[in-house]
Each structure stands twice: as C-alpha cells, then as structure tokens.
Amino acid sequence: MDLEIFNHIQEKMTDMKNEIKQNNTSEEIELAKKLDAIEEYSVDRFEGEYAVLENRRTNEIKKVKKDMLPENIKEGSILQYVNGKYTYNEELTKEATKRIQERMNKLWN
C-alpha cells in the first residue's frame, strides 16, 4: 500500500514538472513578442520517439524528442518556442489548417 502512494506521488510530481517545462507563462510570451524572440514550428511528421519540426520562417528542419513537446500534438500542429519551451498554439494551427483547406478547394474548383 505504501509503495502505491509513493508511486502516485511520484507520477503527480512528474506531471507537474512536465507541465512547468512545457508551458510558457503569458508574461514570457508577451516579452518574447516584444523582442521578436518567438520561433514558430509546424509539426511535419513523427519518427519513433522524435517529432520532425519545420521552422515556419526559415524552413529549417529539426528533430525534437516527443517528451519535450506538449501532449496531444499531431502533424500540422503549430508550436511556439519561447525561453527553451515549446507550447501548442491552437489559434495559429486553426489558421494554417483553414488556409491549406482554402488552397485545396481552389485547386479542385
């Protein structure tokens, strides 16, 4: 019984650590915007334990371990890299998805 409690506490601490590691505060994001220090990446694909990311400005490709990224991302997700942390940007992802869909529609019409 004591081991179960210890394991539960350890899991919760790991979850909290990952959340802190992966989430930027709004203050960090606002400062990064002012300094033009936000890098944006799109998730191109997954290869084993890595995600292949493409820099949206420079088209540079890089591989990042999945455990360094927010959970539940998928191909096409837009990530922002600020202060050593990746965060998922739902608004940018929706915009990119809409733009791609509009281009596809133009091709078929």
N, C-alpha and C positions, 0 to 999 in steps of 0.2 A: 504494500500500500504506500509506504513512504517513497519508494522508487517511482511510483506513478506520479505522485505530487511533484517530485523533483523534475521528472521529465516534462510535465505540464508547464512548470515554471520556466524551465529552460526553453521550451518551444515558444512561449509567450515573449520571453526576452529576445529571442532570435527574430521573431516577427517585428517587435518594436525597433530593433536595431536596423532591420532591413527597411522599414518604413522611414526611419530617420535618414538613412543613407540614400534612399531613392526619391525623397520628396524635398523640393526646394520650398523655402518659405516665400510668401508673397513679397517680402522685403528684398530677398535675394533676387527675385525675378525682376522687380522694378528697378533695382540698381543695375542689374545686368542689361536691361533695356536701355537705360540712360547711357551706359558705357559701350553700347553695341557689342556686348560680350556674350550674346546667346548664339549658340550653334544649333542649327536645326538639321535633323536627320530623318530620313524616311527608312522604314524597315523594308529592305529589299527581299530578304529571304532568311530562312533558318538553316543552319548546317550543324547538326548534332547539338552540342551544348553552346553554340555560338549563334548570334544574330549578325547578319551582314547588313550594315547600315550605309546609306549614301548621304553625304553632306548635300543639302539642298542648294547651297550656294556654289560650292566648288566641284561638286560631283565626285569628290574623293570617297573611296570605298574603305571601310574598316570593319573588322570583326570585333565583336564585344561579347563577353560571356553573358549568357542569358540572366544569370543571377545578379548582374549589375544593372539590370533594366527593370522597369515596372512590370508587375504581373499582368497577365491577360492582354498583352500587346499581340498584334498579328501583322502579317505582311500588309504594307501600306500605312501602318500607324506612323504618325509624326511624333518625334521625340525632340525635346529641347534639352540641351546640355548646358548646365549652368553650375559653376562652382564645384565641378567634379561629380555632378549628379545628373542622371537622366530622368526626365519626367515626361509623361504622356500628355500631349496637347490635343484634347478632343475636338476643339473648335478648328484647329488647323487641319486635323485629319478629315473632318467633315467637308471643309472647303476643298481640299485636294481631291477627295472622292467625288464631290459634285463636279468639279472642273474636268476630271477624267471622264465621268459619265457624259457630260455635255459634248466633249470631243468625240466620244464613241458614237453618240447619237448623230452628230453631224456627218460622220463617215458613212453611216448606214442610211441616211436620208438623202 
